Amino acid sequence: MSHSRTVYLDHAATTPMCDVAVEAMTAHLREVGNASSLHASGRRARRIVEESRETVAQALGARPAEVVFTSGGTEADNLAVKGLYWSRRDADPRRTRILATAVEHHAVLDALAWLEEHEGAQVELLPVDRDGRLEVEALRASVERDPGSVALVTVMWANNEVGTLQPVTEAVAIARPHAIPVHTDAVQAVGATPVDFAAAGVDALSLSGHKVGGPQGVGALVVRREVELAALVHGGGQERDVRSGTLDVPAIAGFAAAVELAVKQQVEHATRIAELRDDLVRAVRAAVPDAVLNGDPRDRLPGNAHLSFPGCEGDSLLMLLDARGIECSTGSACSAGVPQPSHVLLAMGRSSDEARSSLRFSLGHTSTPADVEALAAAIGPCVERARAARA
């Protein structure tokens, strides 16, 4: 069956570049100049980088000097958790505990697992409730048991799979009296919900270009100047000496333009997308009455609809929808293709079968009511076929 139009419902994995980002990026692609060079071309490249840094900082309630450009969210997460761990442990060898929610993105979880295996870290994955929200009292108890041994706390701003917003400011309130740094992975949050670095009180915040309408392969770690951070990458000493490497000037310009626009349009975008998301959930439930919405029903990302379809294998259902030109995901794109139940849903108390029966539909700036109508028409027959295949 051929489909003239693709219905793209996977904006949480990557969203199309917005026009201002394409224009900003392409404007600089033919220009020469290394931002570390001292001649005129180098100074021109440096000016673009520094103006972009100011733009990103202003959009996120940070100071320009706090913005460290990276290759994306994964590198920013790794730089934050490894860099904080190493510097904190070096200052005091007792600081080997890392506290994180059990529903973090693999960019955080796999970095923590590596620190545990190779660097002597003691990782404590904190429980979440049925909606995927951190149990704040569990964090409090873990910190207060022995605050002097905690290297850092990392709590994502919003969950990439089920969309639940996390109590970041509450985590900061628990950690701050003990001078424990807090990192937040805000990759899914920027542009979708209000994000203010200074107001949140966190020490480090990760974001990524391709989640906000910018190019792939660029992102940033916003980190307070006072925070000591060990480098992952060594070389020319760029980016405060914590992230060496020649800066990708065109990508940084596109990234800054996208962040600025996403933050400026956040309220209007969230209102429109949340209404469309609610329409999608209603339409799916009308076609499949026993479909279950996962995540906090209210305190969630506006574009996220994560649903379980009892009696289905999520991978099979995804491919059946894909054959009809409808693209979604079974969770995090970074772990796609690996047939294992979602660690997020398992942490939320779901069974393996429930976890494997789930799909994430995520809306973005190009989403339309026609996308929802197409899914509404396809989901019933596709669920029937997926269930028949398992029977």
N, C-alpha and C positions, 0 to 999 in steps of 0.2 A: 504494500500500500504506500503510495507516495503522498507526501504532505508538502504543500507549497510554503507553509509557514511553520517555523519552530516556535514553540511556546516555552520560553525560558523561565524556569522557576527555581533557579539555583544561584541567586544573587549573593547568598552568604558565602559561596565558594569563590566567585569572582563576579564583579558587576561590570557592564560595559563602560568604557571610558567616556566621560562627558566631553562635550565639545571644547570647553575652555581648557581642559587638560591636554587634549589632542593639539590644540592650537599652540599652547605654551610649549609643549614638548617639541613639536615639529619646527617651531620658530628657531630652535637652537641646534637642531640635528646637524646642520651643515657648517656650524661655526666651529672654529678651531680654538684650542686653548685649554690647558690644564689649570684647574683652579689653584694649584700650588705653585704655578710658575709666576715669576716676577715681572715678565714683560707685559705689554699692553693687552695682548690676547688673554694671558693668564689672569690679569686683573679684571678683565671684563667677565670672564667665567666665574671668578671669585665673587664679583658683585651680584651675579645672578643667584649663586648659591646663598649668599648672605641675605639677599632680599627674600628668597624663598624661606629661609630659616625664620626670618621675622614674621612672614605670613603665617607659617605653621604655628609659631609660638602665640601669636595674637589670637588665632582661631581657637587655641586650646587653653588659654589662660595661663601661659607659661612665659618665661623669659627666653629671648633668642639663644642665649648661651646654654640653655638647658636642652636644646634640641640636637640630638646626635643622629645623623642620617645613617641608615643601614640598607641592606638589600631587601628588607621586608619584615613582616611580623615574626617569622621564625627566628631570624638572626637577632632581632630586638629582644625577644623572650630569652634566648640563650645568653645574650650579653648581660641581661639583667640578672638572671638567676645565678649564672656561673660567676659573673663579675662581682656581684654582691657577696656571694658565698666565699669566694677566695679572699676578698679584701677584709671581710668581717672575721674570717677564721685566722687570717694572718695577724690581725690586730689582737685577737684573743683565741687561742687554740680550743677553748671550751665551746666556742660557737660552731657547733656542727649540726644542729637541728634546723630543718627547713619545714615550715608548715604551709600546706597548700590544700585547696579543696580537691575532693576526689573527682571533680568534673572538669578540671582544667583541660585545655587543648593539648594535643600531643607535643606541640612545640615546647610546652612547659614540662609536661609529665616525663617525656623522654630525656630532656635535659636533666631533670631531677634524678631519674633512674641512673643516668651516666655518672652523676656526682656521687650517688650512693655506691655504685660499683667501683669507681676509680679514685674517688677523693675522700672517702670516709664520711660522707654526709649521712645523717639519719633523717630520712624523709617521713613525715607524718601526714598522711592523706586524711583530711578532716571530713566527717560525714555531712551529707546534705539531706534535706527533707524530701517528701514525695514529689515536690515541685522542682527539685534540683537546686534549692537555695541553701547556702552554707548555714549550718547550725552554729550560730554565733557563740553560744555558750560553750560549745566544744572547743572553739578557738580560744576563748577566754581561759578555760581550764588548762588547755595545753600550754599556753603562754605562762600562766601564773604558776604552773607546776615547777618551772625552772627557767625564768626569763633570761638568765645569764647565758644559757646554752643555745638560745635561738639566734641563728644567723640572719634569717629573713622570713617574711610571710609573703606569699603570693596568692592573690585572689582575683580572678578574672572579673571584668566589669559586667560582661554579659555573656551567657553561655552560647557557644557557636552552634550547638545542636538543637537544644530545646528553647533557647531564647530567653531564659530566666535571667533577670537582672540580679546582681549579687550585692550584698550589703558592704560595699567597699569602705564607706566612711565609718561604719561600725567596726570594721577590722582595724582601721587606722586608729580609732579611739582606744582600742585594746592594746595595740602595739606601741603607740607613741609614748606613754608614761615610762616604758622600759627602753626607749631609744632604739627600738627594733625597726629596721626599714621595711616598707611595704611596697611591693611591685604589683601592678595590675595590667593584665593583658586586655587592652581596650580595642582590639582589632575589630570586633563586631559592633562596638558601641559608637564610635565616632561617626557623626552624621546621622545616626539613628535615634540617639537619645542625648540629652545634654551631658557634655563631658568638659569639666573644668579642672585642669591639673592642680592649680593652686588651691582652689576651694575644696577639692577632695582630700588634700593633705597627704597624698601618696608621695613616695620618693622616686618612683620610676613608673613609666607608663609606655606600653608598646602600641604602635599602630602601623597600618599597612596601606600602601597606595591603591592596590587593586580592589580593595573592599569599599572604597569611597568614590570610585569613578576615575581614579588615576591609573598610571601604568603599573604593570607587574614588575617585580624586581626592585622595588624601592619602598622604603618605609622609614620609621624613626623610633628611637627610644628617647622619650623625654625623661631626663634625670636631673634631679636637683644638683646644683653646683657643689653643695656641701658634701654630697655623697661620694665616698671613695668607691671606685669601680675598677676592678682589674680588667685588662684588655684581653679579648679573645684573639684578635688579629694584630700582628705587629708588623711595622714597616715604616712608612713615611711620617707617622705621627699625626695624621689628619684627625679631625673630629675630637679635639681635646685629648689626643693620644690614646683614646679608648677604642677607636675604630679606624685603623689605618687602611689606606686604599684610595686610589684615584677616584674622585667624586664623579658620579654620573650626572653631569650638569643638566642635560635635557630632561632626564627622568625626574630629577629633583624639582625642576621648574613645573613639570606636569603634575607631580605629586602635590606641590604647594597650592597650585590652582584648584585642584580637586578638593583638597581639604578645606580651603577657604569657602568654596561654593557649597560643599556638603554641610558645613557648620552654619552658614548663612541661611540655607534653606531647610534646616533640620526640622523646625516646628511644622512648617507647611508640608514637608515631605512625610513626616511621621503621621500626621493627621490623615493624609490621603492614603498612605500605604496601610495604616491600621484598619481603615474602613474596608479596603480591598481584601486584606487578610481575613477580617471577620466574615466577609462575603464568601471567601474561599472555604473557610471552616464550615459555614452553614451549608454550602453547596455540597461539600464532601459528605457531611453527615446526613444530608437528605438522600444522597445516593447510596451511602453505606452507613446505616443507622448505628452499627456497633463500633464504628471508628472512634478511637479515643485520642483526645487532644493531650499532649504531654507538655510539661512546663507550667509555670505560673500562669493562670488564666488572665491575669491583669498586668502584673508587674513583669512585662516581657518586651522583647524587641518588637517594634511595630510590624516588621515585614516577615516575622517567623511564624510558620504553622507546622508543628511537628506532630504527626499523627501515627498511631499504631492501628494496624488492620489485622484483627485476630484471624488466624488461620492462613495467613499469607507469609511468604518469604519476601522480605523487603527487596532483595536483589532481583527476584523474579518480577515483582510488581514494577520496579524501576525500569526493567528492560521492556516490559509490555507497554508501559507509558511511552518510553523512548521510541518504540516502533510506531507510535501514533504521533510522534513529533513533539512530545511533552517531556521536558528535561527537568529532573529534580535530583535529589540525592538521598542516600541512606544515612547521612550524618556529615561528618567532617570529610571534606574532599581529600585531605592528606592521608586518610587511612582507607580511602575507597579502594575497592578491588580486593580487599582482604576480608574473607567471609567470617567475621567474628562479631558477636553482639557488642553493641555500643557500651563502652565503659561508663558513659554518662547515665544511660538508662538503668544499668545494673546498680550503680551507686544510688539511684533514686528508688531502689527496691523492686524494680521490675524483674520478671523472670527472663531467662535466655530467649525463650520463644517470643515473649512480648518485645524484647529488645530487637530481635531479628525481624520483627514484623512491621518495622517503622520506616516512615519516609519523612524527609524534611522538604517542605515547599517554602522557598524564601523569595520574597518580592523585592523589587528595587525601583530605581528611577525610571526605567523603561516599561514597567509592568502596567497592564491595562485591564479593564473589565473583560475584554475578549479573551485574555489569558485564563481568567477564572472560569469563564463559560466553557472554554475548551477542556479544561480539567474536569469540570462538572459533568460534561458529556462523556468523558472517557473513563472516569475512575470506577464507576459501577461495573461495566463489562470487564475491565482489566482485573478488578478484585475477584470477580467470579472466575475468570480464567486462572488466576494465581491460586485460588483456593482449590480449584479442580485439579491443578497440577500436583498439589500436596496430598490430595485425598487418596 
